[in-house]
Every structure is written in C-alpha cells, then in structure tokens.
Amino acid sequence: MFKKKKGLLTVLLLAMLSVLVLSACGSKDSSGDQSKESGKNALEAIKEKDKIVFGVKNDTRLFGLKDPKTGNIEGFDIDIAKEIAKIILGDESKAEFKEVTSKTRIPLLQKGDIDAIVATMTITEERKKEVDFSDVYFEAGQALLVKKGSPIKSIDDIKKGTKVLAVKGSTSAVNIREKAPDATVLEFENYAEAFTALKAGQGDTLTTDNAILYGMVDEDPNYQVVGDIFTDEPYGIAVKKDSPELVQAINDALKELKDNGKYDELYKKWIKTSN
Ligand code: GLU
C-alpha cells in the first residue's frame, strides 16, 4: 500500500516536472522577437514589415549626428544604412533610425528594438559571441584628441595621473587601459558628453577612433588628433546572432555599393583624413 502510494507520488511529481520544463521551453524568448516563432528568418521578417530599423549614433559627427533644428540624422553610417534599405527594400525611406550609444547598441539589438547596428562599431571576437557581423565597411584606428598646445603628442606621453576620457561600452575604453596602464580613465555615456568634458578641462585627452575624433576637430578646430593610431578598428554592421540570410543580404548590398561607386562617393562626402 505504502509502496503503491509512493509510486503514484513519483509519477505525479514527474508529470508536474515535465509540464514545467515544457512550458519553460515553449515560452516566448525575452527578446520579444516574433520572427523565430513564426518560422521566419530575420530577412523575411524585415521584408514582411517592409522597413529596417537601424540603431545609429546621434551624437557622432560624420557618422551619425542629429540636427536638433530639423531632427534629421546625418553621416556616413546613415547614408550606408539608407543605401542598404534601398537595395533590400527598394526605397531608402524604408530605413528607420533609433538612437544607440556604444553601451546600449547590443542590448537594444538583443531586445528586438532594432534590426541592425550601423554605429561606428568595431568587429571584435568578444562581440562576435553576442552578435553576427557583416563584412568590414570602414577601417578606423584608435587615436588621441587634445587641445592644441597640449604636451601630449602621442600615447607615449600618457603618464601616471594623465586623465583620459572615453565612452562606456567602446573598445577604446578597454584598449587604452591595456596600452597605457598608468592612465586614469574616465568613462562617459556618449561622445557628446566626453567631448564636453574635454572642453571643460575634466581630462587631458579623449580617446576613440580617429574618424570620430576628426569629426570633433571639424566641430572645434581648437582641438587636434595627435600621434599614430594604436589599434585597428574595422567597422561592421551587426545583426542578431544566427541571421545568416540577413548578413548575406547586407554583404551583397555592401558589395553592390562598392562595385557601383556609391560607396566611394559617400566616403568622399563624409570622411576627413587630416586636420
Ligand atoms: N569603434 C569603437 C567601438 O566599436 C569605438 C567607437 C564607438 O564607441 O562606437 O567600440
């Protein structure tokens, strides 16, 4: 009798356990991404909704900068995104833009708020664990920005106590600690805040990709980029992991833009290489 009861209890417990496990497996993933459930891949989902939501910078001159008067966002990344939308969906107006920072871009992609990141984002092995990248569409390298007349002329001049400004979630903040371990690194939410801090004298130098620093020089010629680049920062367009069709479509579009001269045209339009 006792034995029978125990057996029944075990069966009951096992049944409850399997219901729990099954319901956990079947629950929606936290990204709110419907496409996987409906069996559509990321590219098909984009085609069905007939728009691509790109995560872009809003405070990075030359790449993604919002004009407060018009509300328009402009830059190399923006134009590349529009051209990709034109090739994939037939019209550049089908590119929609949402602001990201270096810190928020991957979480926003994972959550399904954006379909792709075109935001001065370096392809790294670390990031490849979380997202998939397109082919390289721009080559930058990390450098230093200082006020003209600064004693800092290169990374070798960063000594103990030198205050270096960087942005949270950027490769620059990680690399500088490695290349100049004596530096005091102060991290900001975005590039607008970091540059404002440099101008306010809160730091001796600001570090990020040379291409972004040239945009700051463009804004205020009292500042200059010094020294050689000390890292390679190949930019890629990031999409959610396991979206090979979307990566392929983006790579095909990038190739088309390179082949038809549009890429060179946009490069010349935006990229400054000297100051
Ligand atoms: N390219 C570097 C990175 O992806 C620095 C620029 C940025 O913060 O977006 O981290």
Boltz pocket constraint, residues with backbone or C-beta under 6 A from the ligand:
constraints:
  - pocket:
      binder: B
      contacts: [[A, 102], [A, 119], [A, 120], [A, 121], [A, 122], [A, 167], [A, 168], [A, 169], [A, 170], [A, 171], [A, 172], [A, 208], [A, 209], [A, 212], [A, 233]]
      max_distance: 6.0
